[in-house]
């Protein structure tokens, strides 16, 4: 596995230009529903012209099909408000240190179908906060799931318990969440590794989807055999964003909070740190809004090889007022056996 170093100085010479007739990423992208949330985050959406904006950090995920990459990303201003209305020429891109061979499609505010997993820490350390976390997770699913979306529910301590597999039925997901009971040690890295491998890596989907895990935990691990880096690599291999909501509501951050930040940033997600347990619901609402405010860029990488190596991505808005957060890269598929 090789890693290429992307240099910002080279990036400026690689604005995105269409080298082939643009085509939609997939039929499923066009079919994805629009969001309609009863609860909105305090900030609203902005465009470059200055309309109201939402206060979320941008995120990204990757879907690789043969030699095409579907890059999902979000743009914010310096205050964290979403920026809409940008065009493909407003961005520059390097894939494994090179400009793309061709830009095949660019869509604003894409709503690709979601495949979402709720991972609730059921170890003894969160026992007193568990019911509120259950309630917040159920409300999140009620708001975020639309016609073409699916979710699963899982509890974890020293092992994982998939209480409800992928479904669009919120009642079944509700029942699954209510069945979970706290108790035991914590094998966070093992659980995250296993969940990405078993639930996300080989989804039988005919088109492009976005894969995300919502990890509700204090970030502590006292039982895993896997390392933090093992869990992160498996998430990247499964093209899965991890959002983390910390259940540590003490005034100061601890090691577990740093773990949640490292995992979420490496996978293109974000970590949220409620100051009181009631704010866990706010974290869920922020994630919901983030999932529905994205761009889609489909391109063909230059010098692409199906060798299983990790290919770095460097995506940047050419306007310095805007910030793009993108997953750091993706694993190329291995050659067919």
C-alpha distance (Angstrom), angle and dihedral (degrees) to the residues before:
residue distance angle dihedral
X1 . . .
X2 3.79 . .
X3 3.78 130.5 .
X4 3.80 123.1 -154.1
X5 3.80 122.6 -149.6
X6 3.80 113.4 -128.2
X7 3.78 114.3 -149.6
X8 3.82 119.6 -155.8
X9 3.81 90.9 -142.8
X10 3.79 90.3 63.7
X11 3.79 91.7 45.1
X12 3.78 95.1 68.6
X13 3.80 90.2 66.1
X14 3.78 93.5 57.3
X15 3.82 110.8 71.8
X16 3.78 113.7 164.0
X17 3.79 114.0 -98.2
X18 3.76 125.6 170.6
X19 3.79 109.4 -110.0
X20 3.77 93.5 173.9
X21 3.79 133.7 32.8
X22 3.80 105.7 -77.2
X23 3.79 115.7 -111.8
X24 3.79 130.3 -176.1
X25 3.82 113.6 -92.3
X26 3.81 93.3 -119.9
X27 3.75 139.7 -31.5
X28 3.79 89.6 -106.5
X29 3.79 91.1 61.9
X30 3.78 91.0 60.4
X31 3.78 91.4 46.7
X32 3.80 95.9 53.2
X33 3.81 114.3 114.1
X34 3.76 127.5 -115.5
X35 3.78 119.5 -109.2
X36 3.78 121.2 -105.4
X37 3.77 113.5 178.7
X38 3.75 124.5 -179.2
X39 3.80 89.1 -154.9
X40 3.77 120.2 53.9
X41 3.76 129.8 -167.9
X42 3.79 116.3 -111.1
X43 3.80 94.9 -102.1
X44 3.77 124.5 57.1
X45 3.76 134.8 -149.2
X46 3.85 125.5 -72.2
X47 3.74 135.0 -163.3
X48 3.81 125.6 -154.3
X49 3.80 86.8 -94.4
X50 3.83 89.9 63.3
X51 3.81 107.4 -102.2
X52 3.83 117.1 154.8
X53 3.80 114.3 -67.3
X54 3.79 144.9 -161.3
X55 3.77 123.9 -110.4
X56 3.76 104.5 -128.4
X57 3.76 135.4 120.7
X58 3.79 114.1 -116.8
X59 3.76 121.6 -105.1
X60 3.76 139.7 -169.3
X61 3.75 144.2 -165.8
X62 3.81 135.4 -176.7
X63 3.79 134.5 -130.1
X64 3.81 114.8 -170.9
X65 3.80 120.4 -163.7
X66 3.80 114.3 176.2
X67 3.83 102.8 -56.6
X68 3.83 98.4 -16.6
X69 3.79 126.0 93.6
X70 3.79 122.6 -156.7
X71 3.79 105.4 -158.9
X72 3.80 117.4 -166.7
X73 3.80 114.7 -163.5
X74 3.79 143.7 156.4
X75 3.79 132.0 -140.6
X76 3.81 128.3 -148.1
X77 3.76 137.2 177.5
X78 3.78 122.3 -121.6
X79 3.81 90.6 -82.6
X80 3.79 92.0 56.0
X81 3.81 96.0 -106.6
X82 3.78 118.7 143.7
X83 3.80 116.7 -103.4
X84 3.80 118.3 -148.3
X85 3.79 133.1 176.2
X86 3.81 97.8 53.6
X87 3.79 120.9 140.5
X88 3.79 132.1 -141.0
X89 3.81 91.9 -100.4
X90 3.81 88.4 61.6
X91 3.82 91.3 72.1
X92 3.77 138.7 64.0
X93 3.79 123.8 -153.8
X94 3.78 139.6 -167.9
X95 3.80 121.3 -173.1
X96 3.79 112.3 -165.9
X97 3.81 88.1 -17.5
X98 3.82 96.6 -51.1
X99 3.81 135.4 94.5
X100 3.82 112.1 -108.4
X101 3.78 119.0 -89.2
X102 3.81 90.5 -130.8
X103 3.80 139.5 -4.8
X104 3.79 106.9 -134.4
X105 3.78 102.8 178.0
X106 3.79 144.8 -3.8
X107 3.80 124.8 -167.6
X108 3.78 129.0 180.0
X109 3.80 120.4 -135.3
X110 3.77 94.2 -1.4
X111 3.78 118.2 -165.0
X112 3.76 103.9 -159.7
X113 3.81 112.7 176.2
X114 3.79 114.0 -85.0
X115 3.78 128.5 -127.1
X116 3.79 103.0 -168.4
X117 3.78 131.0 -179.9
X118 3.80 123.6 -162.6
X119 3.82 110.7 -150.7
X120 3.81 111.7 -170.0
X121 3.79 119.1 -170.2
X122 3.83 104.5 -128.0
X123 3.79 97.1 178.9
X124 3.79 120.8 127.6
X125 3.81 92.4 -101.6
X126 3.82 93.0 73.1
X127 3.82 98.9 41.0
X128 3.83 96.3 116.7
X129 3.81 93.3 49.3
X130 3.78 99.2 41.1
X131 3.80 101.8 98.0
X132 3.80 92.5 53.9
X133 3.81 90.1 49.8
X134 3.80 89.5 52.0
X135 3.80 91.9 51.0
X136 3.81 92.2 48.3
X137 3.81 92.8 49.0
X138 3.81 91.8 51.3
X139 3.80 91.9 50.1
X140 3.81 89.9 49.3
X141 3.80 92.0 53.8
X142 3.80 91.5 47.9
X143 3.79 89.9 55.1
X144 3.80 102.8 37.6
X145 3.80 105.1 40.9
X146 3.79 115.3 90.8
X147 3.79 133.2 171.6
X148 3.81 98.8 -70.6
X149 3.81 97.1 34.7
X150 3.80 128.9 99.2
X151 3.79 134.2 -171.0
X152 3.78 140.7 -174.5
X153 3.80 131.5 -155.1
X154 3.78 126.2 -138.9
X155 3.78 137.6 173.5
X156 3.80 122.5 -158.1
X157 3.78 138.4 -169.3
X158 3.81 116.3 137.3
X159 3.81 87.8 -21.2
X160 3.79 137.0 20.2
X161 3.79 126.0 -102.3
X162 3.82 115.3 -165.2
X163 3.78 97.4 -156.9
X164 3.82 92.7 -179.8
X165 3.81 128.1 11.3
X166 3.81 126.0 -141.8
X167 3.79 111.8 -45.0
X168 3.79 141.4 141.1
X169 3.81 90.5 -139.3
X170 3.80 108.1 106.3
X171 3.81 92.1 -168.9
X172 3.81 90.5 60.8
X173 3.80 90.8 46.6
X174 3.80 89.7 49.6
X175 3.80 90.6 52.6
X176 3.80 90.2 48.7
X177 3.81 92.8 52.6
X178 3.80 91.9 47.7
X179 3.81 91.1 52.5
X180 3.81 92.9 61.0
X181 3.81 117.3 101.8
X182 3.84 126.9 -168.5
X183 3.81 123.3 -123.5
X184 3.81 140.2 108.2
X185 3.80 138.0 46.7
X186 3.80 127.5 -48.9
X187 3.81 127.2 -103.5
X188 3.81 98.1 173.5
X189 3.82 98.7 159.2
X190 3.80 94.0 44.8
X191 3.79 90.9 48.5
X192 3.80 95.0 48.1
X193 3.80 92.0 46.5
X194 3.81 92.6 49.1
X195 3.81 94.0 44.8
X196 3.81 94.5 52.4
X197 3.80 91.0 44.8
X198 3.80 97.6 46.3
X199 3.81 103.3 30.7
X200 3.82 106.7 27.9
X201 3.80 111.5 23.3
X202 3.80 99.8 74.4
X203 3.78 106.8 23.8
X204 3.83 109.3 171.8
X205 3.80 93.8 -129.7
X206 3.83 124.2 149.8
X207 3.82 93.7 -152.4
X208 3.78 142.8 19.1
X209 3.80 118.6 -54.8
X210 3.78 134.6 170.2
X211 3.79 116.4 -118.4
X212 3.78 120.4 -153.1
X213 3.79 137.8 166.2
X214 3.79 123.1 -156.2
X215 3.80 106.2 -152.0
X216 3.82 114.5 -164.5
X217 3.79 108.3 -172.0
X218 3.78 146.0 113.3
X219 3.82 88.3 -113.1
X220 3.79 95.5 -120.5
X221 3.82 119.4 137.3
X222 3.79 124.1 -171.3
X223 3.79 103.1 155.3
X224 3.83 113.6 39.9
X225 3.76 127.4 119.7
X226 3.80 91.4 -166.1
X227 3.80 119.9 77.7
X228 3.80 126.4 -127.0
X229 3.82 89.7 -105.3
X230 3.82 91.2 53.9
X231 3.79 91.5 55.1
X232 3.82 92.2 47.3
X233 3.81 93.1 50.3
X234 3.78 92.0 50.7
X235 3.81 90.5 51.0
X236 3.81 89.7 50.7
X237 3.79 91.1 47.3
X238 3.80 88.9 52.7
X239 3.84 91.3 46.8
X240 3.80 89.7 -124.9
X241 3.80 127.5 153.6
X242 3.78 115.1 -142.3
X243 3.80 119.8 -151.6
X244 3.78 114.9 -170.4
X245 3.79 128.1 -156.9
X246 3.78 111.9 -167.9
X247 3.79 118.5 -138.8
X248 3.79 91.0 -162.9
X249 3.81 103.2 107.5
X250 3.80 96.7 171.2
X251 3.84 117.0 124.0
X252 3.82 93.0 -106.4
X253 3.79 132.0 49.8
X254 3.77 120.5 -116.6
X255 3.81 136.5 -163.4
X256 3.80 92.1 -78.1
X257 3.80 91.4 59.3
X258 3.80 90.0 53.4
X259 3.80 89.5 51.6
X260 3.81 91.5 53.2
X261 3.80 90.6 49.7
X262 3.81 93.2 50.0
X263 3.80 93.5 49.7
X264 3.79 95.6 46.0
X265 3.81 95.8 45.4
X266 3.81 93.6 47.7
X267 3.79 91.1 53.8
X268 3.80 98.0 43.4
X269 3.80 96.3 -101.1
X270 3.78 134.4 108.2
X271 3.79 138.2 -118.0
X272 3.79 122.1 -131.7
X273 3.81 124.2 -157.2
X274 3.81 113.5 -161.5
X275 3.80 114.8 -157.6
X276 3.81 91.0 -149.4
X277 3.78 130.4 22.0
X278 3.82 92.4 -110.2
X279 3.82 88.0 65.1
X280 3.80 91.0 66.5
X281 3.81 85.3 86.8
X282 3.81 89.6 55.8
X283 3.80 89.4 54.9
X284 3.79 90.1 54.0
X285 3.82 91.1 49.6
X286 3.80 91.4 49.9
X287 3.78 90.4 52.6
X288 3.81 91.5 48.5
X289 3.80 90.9 54.4
X290 3.78 92.0 45.7
X291 3.78 92.6 53.1
X292 3.81 90.5 56.0
X293 3.82 99.2 47.4
X294 3.77 108.9 69.5
X295 3.78 146.4 118.9
X296 3.80 125.4 -132.8
X297 3.80 122.4 -143.4
X298 3.81 119.9 -176.0
X299 3.78 117.1 -167.3
X300 3.80 143.5 157.3
X301 3.82 112.1 -122.4
X302 3.78 120.2 -131.1
X303 3.80 117.3 -116.2
X304 3.80 91.4 7.9
X305 3.79 117.5 -178.3
X306 3.78 128.2 -174.6
X307 3.78 93.4 -136.0
X308 3.81 102.2 123.6
X309 3.80 92.6 -111.2
X310 3.80 125.9 143.1
X311 3.82 111.4 -105.0
X312 3.79 117.5 -159.5
X313 3.80 122.9 -134.6
X314 3.79 125.9 -152.9
X315 3.81 114.0 -174.6
X316 3.79 123.1 172.0
X317 3.80 139.4 168.8
X318 3.79 110.6 -119.2
X319 3.81 89.3 -141.0
X320 3.84 106.2 79.5
X321 3.82 90.8 -147.3
X322 3.79 90.1 72.1
X323 3.77 131.1 70.0
X324 3.80 126.3 -152.8
X325 3.77 121.7 -161.6
X326 3.76 113.1 -160.7
X327 3.76 136.3 169.5
X328 3.77 108.3 -95.5
X329 3.79 93.6 -119.7
X330 3.79 146.9 -56.6
X331 3.76 140.9 -110.9
X332 3.79 115.1 -103.8
X333 3.82 113.2 -130.8
X334 3.75 117.0 -97.7
X335 3.82 118.5 -112.3
X336 3.82 113.7 -88.0
X337 3.79 113.7 -93.9
